[in-house]
Amino acid sequence: MTDPAGFPDGGAGAGGGGDTPGGGGGRYGRELFPPEDPHESERIDAAALVHDPVTTRRLRELGAGPGMRCLEVGAGTGTVARWLLEEAGVEEVVALDRDTRALAAWELPGLRVLTADVTDEDLDPGRFDLVHARFVLMHLPGRRRLVHRLAGLLRPGGVLVLGDAVELPDTLDRSSAYRRTMDAMWAALWAAIGTDITEVPAYPRYLREEGLRDIGAEVVCPPLVPGGPAAHFWSDTWQRMRPELEATGLVDAQVVDEALAYLESPLLAEVGPGMAVVWGRRPD
């Protein structure tokens, strides 16, 4: 599973322009969600339960299979890398992340763990038949430049697949504890680490500008249901971010408590934040 966190919308403090640094200038895994936290892997895996079926279905439909060399950017706990090797049967997966402790114990044939930062200008992991990054670009400055770099890692015929967050908020509900806490999270993520999804609709254009072909996209927003992995993920995320949520001034402790209780309530019924998957292929 690649690194997930909260997913900002454009109306709650998110900035625009992926080549313009924004927010507090912090980094995912440093100012927020440090990987050494004993519960972080559990939080990431809850999101994997939600999004892995979408990701793996799309990768299979795009031809992931034997003989392919793949780059998994922001490998996290490695659920997608493992699926590529064990289910799709690819030849090799380079699992890249700034923190690879969750992958250290794995001994899978074809897995190469690369501890590195995708924003490092000197990084050259090679060329690939598939490059996949999920919930990575949204947390980083210079998204347009990163798309250029990732597209440049494709072999002829190779596919670049980008997954980043989207949200379809209920615009008729701006005052509930749930909505106010979500809005506070977007603002807090922007302020702390510059997370921004306002560019996600531009990804198909970016891929076209890079000369890729057969460009496509899909959006999946899972329902939030009590006891489900998505509700667990958001509950854990909000609890981990309580100081940052309250620091925005948009919520207080009582509002956050009410929102957390709603996530566990049988009355929970929301279209949760989801994922846009965008892909394109390098011409042969």
C-alpha positions as CSV (number, residue, x, y, z in Angstrom):
1,M,0.0,0.0,0.0
2,T,1.4,3.4,-0.9
3,D,1.3,6.2,1.5
4,P,-2.1,7.5,2.2
5,A,-3.2,10.3,4.5
6,G,-6.0,12.8,4.6
7,F,-7.3,14.0,1.2
8,P,-7.9,17.8,0.9
9,D,-10.5,19.4,-1.2
10,G,-10.0,22.8,-3.0
11,G,-12.3,24.6,-0.6
12,A,-10.6,24.1,2.7
13,G,-7.3,25.7,2.5
14,A,-5.7,23.6,-0.3
15,G,-3.5,25.6,-2.6
16,G,-3.0,25.2,-6.3
17,G,0.0,24.8,-8.6
18,G,2.1,21.7,-8.1
19,D,5.3,23.5,-8.9
20,T,4.7,26.1,-6.2
21,P,5.6,25.0,-2.7
22,G,2.7,25.6,-0.3
23,G,1.5,25.0,3.2
24,G,3.9,24.6,6.0
25,G,6.7,23.0,4.0
26,G,6.7,19.9,6.1
27,R,6.8,16.3,4.9
28,Y,4.5,13.3,5.2
29,G,6.1,10.9,7.7
30,R,7.9,13.6,9.5
31,E,5.6,16.4,10.7
32,L,2.6,14.0,10.4
33,F,2.2,10.2,10.4
34,P,5.7,9.1,11.4
35,P,6.3,5.5,10.3
36,E,7.9,4.6,13.7
37,D,4.4,5.1,15.3
38,P,3.4,1.5,16.3
39,H,-0.1,2.1,14.8
40,E,0.9,3.6,11.5
41,S,1.1,0.3,9.5
42,E,-2.3,-0.6,10.8
43,R,-3.7,2.7,9.6
44,I,-2.1,2.3,6.2
45,D,-3.4,-1.2,5.8
46,A,-6.9,-0.1,6.6
47,A,-6.8,2.2,3.6
48,A,-5.2,-0.6,1.5
49,L,-8.3,-2.7,2.2
50,V,-10.4,0.1,0.6
51,H,-8.2,1.0,-2.4
52,D,-6.2,-2.1,-3.3
53,P,-9.2,-3.8,-5.1
54,V,-9.5,-0.7,-7.4
55,T,-5.8,-0.4,-7.9
56,T,-5.1,-4.1,-8.7
57,R,-8.1,-4.4,-11.0
58,R,-6.8,-1.4,-13.0
59,L,-3.3,-2.7,-13.1
60,R,-4.4,-6.1,-14.3
61,E,-6.6,-4.5,-17.0
62,L,-3.5,-2.5,-18.1
63,G,-1.6,-5.6,-18.6
64,A,0.4,-6.2,-15.4
65,G,1.8,-9.6,-15.8
66,P,4.8,-11.9,-16.4
67,G,8.0,-10.4,-17.8
68,M,7.4,-6.9,-16.5
69,R,9.7,-4.8,-14.5
70,C,7.7,-2.5,-12.2
71,L,8.4,0.6,-10.0
72,E,6.2,1.1,-7.0
73,V,6.6,4.6,-5.8
74,G,5.8,5.2,-2.1
75,A,5.6,1.4,-1.4
76,G,4.4,1.8,2.2
77,T,3.6,-1.5,3.7
78,G,4.0,-3.1,0.3
79,T,0.5,-4.6,-0.5
80,V,0.6,-3.5,-4.1
81,A,4.2,-4.7,-4.6
82,R,3.3,-8.0,-3.2
83,W,0.2,-8.3,-5.4
84,L,2.3,-7.5,-8.5
85,L,4.7,-10.3,-7.6
86,E,2.4,-13.0,-6.2
87,E,-0.8,-12.5,-8.1
88,A,0.1,-10.7,-11.3
89,G,3.4,-12.6,-11.6
90,V,5.6,-9.8,-12.8
91,E,9.3,-10.4,-13.0
92,E,10.6,-7.6,-10.7
93,V,9.2,-4.9,-8.5
94,V,11.4,-2.0,-7.2
95,A,9.7,-0.8,-4.1
96,L,10.7,2.7,-3.4
97,D,10.0,4.7,-0.3
98,R,11.8,7.0,2.1
99,D,11.1,4.6,4.9
100,T,11.2,0.9,4.0
101,R,11.2,-0.7,7.5
102,A,7.8,-2.2,6.7
103,L,9.4,-4.1,3.8
104,A,12.6,-5.1,5.5
105,A,11.4,-8.6,6.6
106,W,10.1,-9.6,3.2
107,E,12.0,-12.1,1.2
108,L,10.0,-12.3,-2.0
109,P,11.7,-13.4,-5.3
110,G,11.8,-10.4,-7.6
111,L,11.4,-7.7,-4.9
112,R,14.1,-5.1,-4.7
113,V,13.6,-2.6,-1.9
114,L,15.0,0.9,-2.6
115,T,15.2,3.4,0.3
116,A,15.1,6.7,-1.5
117,D,13.2,10.0,-2.0
118,V,11.4,10.2,-5.3
119,T,12.0,14.0,-5.3
120,D,15.8,13.4,-5.3
121,E,17.0,14.8,-8.6
122,D,19.9,12.4,-8.7
123,L,17.7,9.3,-8.3
124,D,17.8,6.9,-11.3
125,P,16.2,3.6,-10.5
126,G,16.3,2.4,-14.2
127,R,13.5,2.0,-16.8
128,F,10.3,0.1,-16.3
129,D,7.3,-1.4,-18.0
130,L,5.0,-0.1,-15.2
131,V,5.4,2.9,-12.9
132,H,2.8,3.2,-10.2
133,A,2.4,5.9,-7.5
134,R,-0.7,6.0,-5.2
135,F,-1.4,8.8,-2.7
136,V,2.2,10.1,-3.2
137,L,2.2,13.2,-5.5
138,M,-0.6,14.9,-3.6
139,H,1.7,15.2,-0.6
140,L,4.7,16.6,-2.5
141,P,5.6,20.0,-4.1
142,G,6.5,20.1,-7.7
143,R,3.9,17.6,-8.9
144,R,4.1,18.6,-12.5
145,R,7.9,18.0,-12.5
146,L,7.4,14.7,-10.8
147,V,5.0,13.6,-13.5
148,H,7.7,14.4,-16.0
149,R,10.3,12.4,-14.1
150,L,8.1,9.4,-13.7
151,A,7.0,9.4,-17.3
152,G,10.7,9.5,-18.2
153,L,11.2,6.2,-16.4
154,L,9.0,4.3,-18.8
155,R,10.3,1.9,-21.4
156,P,8.7,2.0,-24.8
157,G,5.2,0.6,-24.3
158,G,5.4,1.1,-20.6
159,V,2.4,2.4,-18.5
160,L,2.4,5.2,-15.9
161,V,-0.4,4.9,-13.4
162,L,-1.1,7.7,-10.9
163,G,-3.6,7.4,-8.1
164,D,-4.5,10.5,-5.9
165,A,-7.3,11.6,-3.8
166,V,-10.6,13.2,-4.7
167,E,-13.6,14.1,-2.6
168,L,-17.3,14.7,-3.4
169,P,-18.4,16.6,-0.3
170,D,-22.1,17.0,0.5
171,T,-22.4,20.7,-0.3
172,L,-25.7,20.9,1.5
173,D,-24.1,19.9,4.8
174,R,-21.4,22.3,5.9
175,S,-22.2,22.4,9.6
176,S,-22.2,18.8,10.8
177,A,-19.4,17.6,13.1
178,Y,-18.3,15.2,10.3
179,R,-18.1,17.9,7.7
180,R,-16.4,20.4,9.9
181,T,-13.8,17.8,11.0
182,M,-13.1,16.8,7.4
183,D,-12.7,20.5,6.5
184,A,-10.4,21.0,9.4
185,M,-8.3,18.0,8.3
186,W,-7.9,19.4,4.8
187,A,-6.8,22.7,6.3
188,A,-4.4,21.1,8.7
189,L,-2.8,18.9,6.1
190,W,-2.2,21.8,3.8
191,A,-0.7,23.9,6.6
192,A,1.5,21.1,7.9
193,I,2.7,19.3,4.7
194,G,1.2,21.1,1.7
195,T,-1.1,18.2,0.7
196,D,-3.2,19.4,-2.2
197,I,-5.4,17.6,-4.7
198,T,-6.5,20.5,-6.8
199,E,-4.2,19.4,-9.6
200,V,-5.5,15.9,-9.8
201,P,-8.0,16.7,-12.7
202,A,-5.0,18.0,-14.7
203,Y,-3.2,14.6,-14.6
204,P,-4.6,13.4,-17.9
205,R,-3.4,16.6,-19.6
206,Y,0.0,16.2,-17.9
207,L,0.3,12.7,-19.3
208,R,-0.7,13.8,-22.8
209,E,1.9,16.6,-22.6
210,E,4.5,14.0,-21.8
211,G,3.7,12.2,-25.1
212,L,1.8,9.3,-23.5
213,R,-1.1,7.7,-25.3
214,D,-4.2,5.6,-24.5
215,I,-4.8,7.9,-21.6
216,G,-7.7,7.1,-19.3
217,A,-9.1,7.8,-15.9
218,E,-11.6,6.6,-13.3
219,V,-12.9,7.9,-10.0
220,V,-14.0,5.6,-7.1
221,C,-15.4,7.1,-3.9
222,P,-16.2,4.3,-1.4
223,P,-19.2,4.6,0.9
224,L,-18.4,5.2,4.6
225,V,-20.2,2.5,6.6
226,P,-19.8,1.8,10.4
227,G,-17.2,-0.8,11.2
228,G,-15.7,-0.7,7.7
229,P,-12.0,-0.2,6.9
230,A,-12.6,3.3,5.5
231,A,-14.3,4.5,8.7
232,H,-11.5,2.9,10.7
233,F,-8.9,4.7,8.6
234,W,-10.5,8.1,9.0
235,S,-11.1,7.6,12.7
236,D,-7.5,6.7,13.3
237,T,-6.3,9.6,11.1
238,W,-8.4,12.2,13.0
239,Q,-7.3,10.9,16.4
240,R,-3.7,11.1,15.3
241,M,-4.2,14.6,14.1
242,R,-6.3,16.0,17.0
243,P,-3.8,18.8,17.9
244,E,-3.5,19.9,14.3
245,L,-7.3,19.8,13.8
246,E,-8.0,22.0,16.8
247,A,-5.2,24.3,15.9
248,T,-7.0,25.3,12.7
249,G,-9.7,27.0,14.8
250,L,-12.4,25.3,12.7
251,V,-13.2,22.7,15.3
252,D,-12.8,22.1,19.0
253,A,-12.4,19.0,21.1
254,Q,-16.2,18.5,21.4
255,V,-16.8,18.7,17.6
256,V,-14.0,16.1,17.0
257,D,-15.4,13.8,19.6
258,E,-18.8,14.0,17.9
259,A,-17.3,13.3,14.5
260,L,-15.4,10.3,15.8
261,A,-18.6,9.0,17.5
262,Y,-20.4,9.4,14.1
263,L,-17.9,7.2,12.4
264,E,-18.8,4.4,14.7
265,S,-22.6,5.0,14.7
266,P,-25.1,2.9,12.8
267,L,-26.4,6.2,11.4
268,L,-23.1,6.7,9.5
269,A,-23.9,7.3,5.8
270,E,-21.5,9.4,3.7
271,V,-19.7,9.3,0.3
272,G,-16.2,9.1,1.6
273,P,-13.1,10.7,0.1
274,G,-12.0,8.5,-2.8
275,M,-9.3,8.0,-5.4
276,A,-8.8,9.1,-9.0
277,V,-6.7,6.7,-11.1
278,V,-5.1,8.2,-14.2
279,W,-3.0,6.2,-16.7
280,G,-1.1,6.6,-20.0
281,R,1.2,4.5,-22.1
282,R,4.6,5.4,-23.7
283,P,4.4,4.7,-27.4
284,D,6.4,1.7,-28.7
